[in-house]
Amino acid sequence: MSDTLCDRTPADAAAEDDRPVRYATANRAQIELRPTDLEALLPPGHAARLVWRLVEGLDLTAFYAAIKAREGGAGRTPIDPKILLALWLYATIDGVGSARALDRLCGAHDAYRWLCGGVSVNYHTLSDFRVQQQAALDDLLTQSITVLLHRGVVTLARVAHDGTRVRASAGVGSFRRETSLRDCQAAARRQVARTARQQDGEALSREAAAQARAARDREACVDEALRQLPEVQAMKDRSTKPGQRPREARASTTDPDARIMKLADGGYRPAYNVQFATDMASRVIVGVTATNQPSDQGAFVPMLGQLRRRTGRVPSSAVVDAGVNTNDTVTIAAAEGVTMYAPVPARKGVTDATARCAGDSDAVAGWRQRMATTEAKAVYRHRGAVAEWVNADARTHRTLNRIGVRGLSKVHTWALWIALAHNLMRTMQIVPHLMT
């Protein structure tokens, strides 16, 4: 029979006191299975719900046409493009530009988990989807603008056009002259040949396959840099003033499309020039392009063609800064029926900058006189509140402070994501009833 409390001796109590104490502590390595209702994770009206509603209303035929998997056929079932599209739109709104960061959020953040809807994603799929859908994204931007035009939100009565230089994903040290590029090309080809010999007769390990792929990519980049070198040299020759020593061209071995540009802080770094055209009444982006030209001059003429393609018409007037405007731009825009508002640059030895010059077309002479009026000056003063605001918003909140991809085509796709996210936010703010 076990001892009772009354039979316990002081020696028994002392023995019990010597035993280790017992308590419940945290064990965060254990796996817990908890029932989760994804629909209850987000309140009504949450931004993620609005993003999903917008995506459901878009024509995604181009995205689904690219899917090769068919019912009853072999192959892995791909992720619904609506999920990937909604994830990247919401991530861009949220200021997330990394596929790895988005992958982590899909497992840890309620809004991203809700958008996934129980579908597993990985950063490879997310990264590929972001850069491989340029034509389809361009069509989505056209769709969004068309809907807002039909609703009367976008009027195209006046647009503001401006460019912003964005840091490229390449280092200054990757820019080499032709002699150095030839050496890099020879070294890259030796590396490709060496990895090819390793592959003969046996399957490569995962690490070796990655090294072989990296060697081929580097060879392709160096070849492309050499191909673009004459174009870079021609651009340098055009910018060289008489009497100056010619500068030897350099191209990047990691991002051949990038160019050295002067950025807002005064420094010279690899960059791209992203151009936005914005409807001034609604502040909705109606045109997007990306170039590797440091200057904005002449960029508005191609933008006019893009606006006509997207909307079937051109704006009644346009507001641009002096860096975008040229006499040819004014003449071409006037022929299209577009009234230009841009500052008239001062001319050496001329007191009245608005006076007609020899060689001026009627459109240029009219622009000079127009910009002398109080009304035109008042119109131009609103440019900064639209064009500069869009650029600042894209840099601060939409991942445009630095491009995370390489190549002009991928940079253009990155800019399209930013434009779509920006227009989605403007739609939520201007016409929230369309989102409910």
Summary of the structure (lengths in Angstrom):
residues: 436
radius of gyration: 29.8
end to end distance: 74.2
largest distance: 121.6
contacts: 1240
relative contact order: 0.12
helix: 51%
strand: 11%
